[in-house]
Amino acid sequence: MDILQLIDRLDELLDAGVRVPLSDKVAIDEQAFMNIIDQMRITIPREIKRAKEVEAEKEQYVAQAHEEARRIIAQAREDAAKLLDEHELRTAAEERANQITQRAERSAVAIRRGAEEYALSELQKLDEQLAALQAVVRNGVYTLGATHQVADVEPEVAEEADDHAPDSETEGAADAG
C-alpha cells in the first residue's frame, strides 16, 4: 500500500468517527487508527527510499545528459576546428595550385615565345642559306647555259669553217690528179 492510500483510509476513519457534542472533536476507533499509523511507519520509509532512488536516478540521468552534452559540444568544437583546418588547408592548397598554374602558364608563354623566336631565327638563317644556294644554282645554270650556247655556236662556226676550208681528201685527190 502506498502512503496516499493510507491517508485516504485515515480520512475515511475520521469521516466514520462520532462527533463529540458541543466541540470540534471526533471520536474514532483507536485500534484502526493505530493500525493505519503502523502501516504508515512501514510505508513512509519505503516511499522515502523510493523517492530518494527516483531522485538519485534523476540526478544520474541529468549528470549523464550533462556529460553527453559536454561530449557533444567537445566533439562539435573538435569537428568545427577540423573543418576549419580542412578549409584552411583546402584554401591554402587552392592558392598554391593557382600559383603553380599561373607560374606554369607564364613559363609556357615564355617557352612558346622562345621557341617561336628560335624557329624564326633558324628560318631566317635557312632563308639566307637558300638564297645563297639559289644564287649559286642560278650562276651555275647561267654558266652552263652560256657554255651550252657557246658550244652550240662553236659547232656551227666549225661547220662554217669546214664549209670554207678545203677538204683534205678532195685536196689530196686534186693534188694527185
TAUR-V864049 format. One line per field, one symbol per residue. burial: b if it has 16 or more other C-alpha atoms within 10 Angstrom, else e. A space follows every 50 residues. Layout:
# TAUR-V864049
burial=???
This chain:
# TAUR-V864049
burial=eebeebeeebeebbeeeeeeeeeeeeebeeeeeeebeeebeebeeeeeee eeeeeeeeeeeeeeeeeeeeeeeeeeeeeeeeeeeeeeeeeeeeeeeeee eeeeeeeeeeeeeeeeeeeeeeeeeeeeeeeeeeeeeeeeeeeeeeeeee eeeeeeeeeeeeeeeeeeeeeeeeeee
